Amino acid sequence: MANITFIESNGTVHRCDIPTGWSLMKGAVNQGVPGIVAECGGACVCATCHIRVAPEWQDRLPAIEALERDTLDFALDPGEGSRLACQITVQPELEGLVVHVPAEQAG
């Protein structure tokens, strides 16, 4: 289990305890984080779980793979630190991870 912080574009903070082995997307949806829509259910084809990883965490995550990079082309306003929450698996070393939900996905 790791405590992950999701920050909405309006500054609302959601601290979520997410089980090891779950994706960030599954944890966010399970705990009702606004803006993590996950239309494809984690198949990496829709980009509706687009997040921006806080700068201090970007180098600590597994490298982005080609499918995720290609799918991010469908995200609204991808930029520095953009990732898909469905492609990041929670591990104990992610305790304290901070991610931002883009304004374009606000609920």
N, C-alpha and C positions, 0 to 999 in steps of 0.2 A: 504494500500500500504506500502511496506517495501523496502528499498534499500538493496540489497544483492550483495556482491562482490564475483565473481568467478575469481580465479587465475589459469591460465594455467600453465603447468609445465615449460614453458619457461619464466614465469614471467609476461606475458601479463595479464593485469587486465581488467575485464569487470564489471562495476557497473550497475546493473539492477534494475529498479523499477518494482516490481512484485506485482500485485493486491492481496489483502487479499483473501484467499480461494483457490488460485491457488497453484499447487505444484511448488517446485523449478524447477523441470524438465520442466514443461510447460512454465514457465517464461524464462528459459534459452534457450529452443528451439525457442520460440517466438522472442527472441532477438539475436539469432544467435551465442550463445556461443559455440565455437568449442569444440568438445570432448563429448558433451552431445547429444548422438545419439538417444536415446529413441526409439529403434526398436520396443518395445512392446506397445508403446503409453501410458505407465503408468500403465500397468497391473501387475507390479512387478514379471516379469518372465524372464527378459533378462540381467539385470545388466549393460546395456549400458548407464545408467545415474549415474554410480558410481561416488561418490565424497568423498573427505576427509574433514571432518568438522574441522576447526581450533580448537586447544585444548581448548581455552578459551570459546568456544561455546558448546562443547560436552555435558556438564551436563545441559545445558539450553534447549536442545531439548527434545521433547517427547521420551520416551523409545522406543528402537527398538523392533518390534514385530517379532514373529517366522517366518512368511513368508518372511519378509525382510531379516532376518538373514540367512535363508536357501538360498535365491536368491543370496545373497552376495558371496556364495560359487562359483558362476559362474563368478564373477568379476576377472579381471586380477590383481593379487597382492593386495588383500584386506589387510588392516592393521588398525592401530590405527585411530580411527575417521571415518572409512568407513561407509557410508550410501548410500542409493539410493535416488536420488533427487526426484523421483516420489512419495516417501513416506513421504516427509516433506511438510506439508501444511503451506503456508505463513500466519503468524499472525503478528499484529503490534509489538509484543514483539520481533520479529526477526529482527527488524530494525538494520542494521549494521552487520548482519551475514556474516562471511567470510568462504568460502569453496574453496577447491583446486580440480582441475580436474587432475586426474592421467595422467602421461606421456603416459601410454599405450593406452589412448583414444585420444591422440592429433590428431587434424585434419590435 
